[in-house]
Amino acid sequence: MKIIVDDLEFNSEYFYIQNKSIVERVSFNNRTFYSKYERFYTPLTSLLLKQHQDNQVTLALPLIENEHVNYLVVEYSQENWQAFHALIKHLLKNLNIKEFVSYRNENKNLLQIFIKRPQLPLKIAYKEVEDIKHLLELKSNKSYKLLPNNNLPENYNIITFPLEKI
């Protein structure tokens, strides 16, 4: 099923809704992960999207589909998001990456940068994420998350629906 959120397009057979309690336990690379996201195979309704916009529920989508990604994602959740946003735009420009979209969720204090990479094989995506991570480590000691992440199980490489385009 094709899911379109603003300028972003996802092809996924399912979506996730965040619960208050743990719904899944996954062992991966000698680690145990606990997820509060429940998977649904039903079509996404406009009511659910509206509830997400109103912060009544949190919807998420898988980033990895059939060993490919369409986006690399940088998530940053600190108060000084404007400085980090300026830094990441500068770094992406230096990497000659022009196609990206930024979103903000004020209620969760979350900045999301989606770097468009249509049908990028997962191995190449991991390499590109490492390149961005290396540059970010040189310039910033801030807390951020880069996806896809090969240190996480596939069903933990999910992103919440973005809310407000910057």
N, C-alpha and C positions, 0 to 999 in steps of 0.2 A: 504494500500500500504506500502511496506517495503522500508524504506529510510536508506541507509548506508552512513555514513560520517566517513571516516578513520576507527577507531576501534569501532565506535559507531553505534548501530542499533536501529532504531525507527520504530514502527508500527503506522502509522497515515493515516487517510483518507484525510488529508489536510495539508497545510503549510501556512506560513504567509510571506508577503512582507511588509516591513516598508514603509510608505508614509510620505510625508512632512507635511501633514495636518491630523487632527483628523478624523478617519473613524468610530469610535464607542464610545458610551457612555454607561456605565454600572453602575447601582446602586447595591451596595453590603454592607451589614452590616452598613447601615446608612451613607455610603460614596459614592461619585461619582468618577468613574474612567474614564479616557479618553485614548483611544488607537489610535496609529498611525499605527497599524499592521492590514492589510487587509487579510482575510482568502481566500484561493484558494483551490478548490477541484479537480484541474486538476493534472495530473502527473507532477512531478518535472523534468525539462529538464536539459540537460547538459549545455545549454546556460545560464540558470539561475544560475546554480552552478558556472560557469566561471565568470559571472558578480558579484557574491558574492565574489569570490576569488579576483577579481580585485577592490573590494570595490565600485562598481557601484550601487549595490542594497544590502539590508540587508535582509537575509532570516532567518526565525525562525520556530521552531517546537513546538507543544504542549508537555509539559512534562507529563501531566496526560492523560491517556487513559483508559476508562472504570473503573474508581476508582482504578487504579493501576499506579505505576511508574516503570520504568526500571533503572532510575538514580536519585540520589540525586545530586544537583549541587551547587557548591560554586562559586560565581562570585566576583571578586575583580578588581576594576578599579582605581588603584593608580600607581604612578610612581615607587615606591619601591616594585614592585611585587615579586622580588626574595626573599626578607625577609619573606613576607607573604606566599609564596609558600613553603619555608623551614618550617615555623611554621605549616602550614596545613598538610604537609606530616608527621611531628612529631606527631601531634594530632591524625591523622588517624591511625598511627602505634600504638599509645597508646590505641585506640579504637579497635584494632585488625582488622582494615579494610585494606586489601591488594590490592583489585581490584579497582583501580581508574586510570584515565587518565587525564593528564593536557594539556591544549591548551592555546595558546596566540594569541591575535589579536593586533598587534602593532599599527595599525591605530586608533583603538578605545581605546588603552591602557587598554585592558581587559584580565584578566586571568580567565580561566574557569577550574574547577576541576569537572569531572564527576565521581561519585562514583557508581559503578555498583551494582544494587540491582534488579535483574530480577523479574518481576511480584510482586513487593512489594505492598501490600494493602496500600491505601492512609493513613489510620489511623496510621499504623505502620511507614510509611514514615514521617509523621508529628512528631511523637515521636522521631525518629532518628535524624531528622533535629534539633529539640529542644536540644537534647543531644550534638550535634556538636556545636550549637549556644552557649550553656552554657559554654563549654570548651573554645570556641573562645573569649567569653566575659571576661573570667578570664585572658587570655594571650594577648589579643589584643584589642585596642580601635579603630582600623582601620575600614574603611568603606567597608563592604562586603554585599553580598546578598546570602541568602540560599533559595533554591527551592527544593521541593514544599513548598509553604507558605500558610497556612490555613487562613491568613488574606487578601488574594487576591482572586478574582473570579477565577474560573478554567481557563478561557481563558486568564488570565494574568500570569499564571504559564507557560510561554513559554521561550524558550532559543534560542538565535541566534546560527546559525551554527558556529561551531568552525572553526578556520582557520589553525593554525600552531601547530602541536604537539610538546610538550616540551620533 
